Amino acid sequence: MQALDTVLAQNNITMIPLGTKFVKAVPSAQAATEAVPAVELPRDELPESGSYMLYIVPVKSIPPREAAPVLAPFSKMPNSVVAVDSSGLLLLRDYSTNIRRMLQVLDRIEAGLEPPAPPARR
């Protein structure tokens, strides 16, 4: 299923899980308006695929509003990174591969390292 998600995502079609048995295919531009499941897997268990999801990340060392604009260029979808300062959280809505990359960048930011350059836009 993850391979299919990836191929469809490359063609601007996003699969939105509906429970455990069904999925809904939507144009990628519409994906941000759909209710997506919040994934609660450990970071290292997120799939390397084009699975669309919501991942909630606690931010420890900096305000989420400072991290959000640094992470946004690593997302494919507009408005994929939402900062919730009052809770110390970042809400990441994007494809799993992009979320993994954003988490790697966030780890570097929180460790005080220079974040890598964002990928070139296609």
SULCOR-V603916 format. One record per helix or strand. SS is the DSSP state (H for helix, E for strand). FROM is the first residue (numbers start at 1). LEN is the number of residues. If there is no record, write none. Layout:
# SULCOR-V603916
ss:SS from:FROM len:LEN
ss:SS from:FROM len:LEN
This chain:
# SULCOR-V603916
ss:H from:2 len:9
ss:E from:13 len:6
ss:E from:22 len:6
ss:H from:28 len:6
ss:E from:38 len:2
ss:H from:43 len:3
ss:E from:52 len:7
ss:H from:64 len:9
ss:E from:81 len:4
ss:H from:85 len:3
ss:E from:89 len:7
ss:H from:96 len:15
